[in-house]
Amino acid sequence: MVVFMVDRNLPGITMDQLAAAQKAAIEASQSFSAKGKKVRYIRSTFVPAEGHCMCLFEAQNPQHVKEVNETAKLPFTRIVEAADLTPPK
């Protein structure tokens, strides 16, 4: 599986709205995976001062990530392959 970054511009979003968006992304990912389109939400990073959010997903291809975000009704500006450099625990 490949890691993809979903870039979002969310000016004016509240933390409650952001939490709801994260929940929608997780639930849509789980639904797609249950139907055979393996997508896993990894995490998000949000820059409040800029209204900029970057979300990481793991999937077989970017189309599945796009479909998850469209299903969850989450806006995005781009989806690109990325490297998740989180150190092992």
C-alpha positions, 0 to 999 in steps of 0.5 A, spaced: 500 500 500 502 507 498 501 513 502 497 519 499 497 526 502 490 529 501 491 537 501 485 541 504 484 549 504 479 549 510 479 557 512 474 558 518 473 551 520 472 550 527 475 544 531 468 541 532 467 541 524 474 539 523 473 533 528 467 531 524 470 531 518 476 527 521 470 522 523 467 522 516 474 520 513 475 514 518 468 512 517 468 512 509 475 509 509 472 503 513 466 502 509 470 502 502 475 497 506 469 493 508 467 493 500 474 491 498 477 497 496 482 498 502 483 505 504 486 507 511 486 513 514 492 515 518 492 522 521 491 529 519 495 535 521 492 542 521 495 549 521 489 553 524 492 560 522 492 558 515 486 554 515 490 548 511 490 541 513 494 535 510 491 528 511 494 522 510 491 515 507 494 509 505 491 505 499 492 501 493 491 507 488 489 515 489 483 514 486 480 510 492 483 516 496 479 521 492 472 516 492 473 516 500 473 523 500 468 525 495 463 520 499 465 523 506 463 530 502 470 533 504 473 538 500 480 537 497 485 541 493 490 535 491 491 528 492 499 526 491 503 520 493 507 522 500 512 519 504 510 518 512 516 519 516 513 517 523 519 514 526 517 507 529 515 506 536 
